[in-house]
């Protein structure tokens, strides 16, 4: 392996724990917004997270839109 390839692997392996940690630290509102931005329905999000559809809708209405 050349040096560049080795460096890319090291950086990739160091980023994996950071990505996992960032996902676990995500708030409920951030999770709802991310799933809705991915095209999921309110009903699907509610079933997946164990929330009511009303709560999902309410939290998404109160979440500022950051594109």
Secondary structure as the mmCIF struct_conf table of DSSP 4:
data_model
#
loop_
_struct_conf.conf_type_id
_struct_conf.id
_struct_conf.beg_label_comp_id
_struct_conf.beg_label_asym_id
_struct_conf.beg_label_seq_id
_struct_conf.end_label_comp_id
_struct_conf.end_label_asym_id
_struct_conf.end_label_seq_id
HELX_RH_AL_P HELX_RH_AL_P1 UNK A 3 UNK A 24
TURN_TY1_P TURN_TY1_P1 UNK A 25 UNK A 25
HELX_RH_AL_P HELX_RH_AL_P2 UNK A 28 UNK A 37
TURN_TY1_P TURN_TY1_P2 UNK A 38 UNK A 39
HELX_RH_AL_P HELX_RH_AL_P3 UNK A 42 UNK A 49
TURN_TY1_P TURN_TY1_P3 UNK A 50 UNK A 50
HELX_RH_AL_P HELX_RH_AL_P4 UNK A 53 UNK A 62
BEND BEND1 UNK A 63 UNK A 63
#
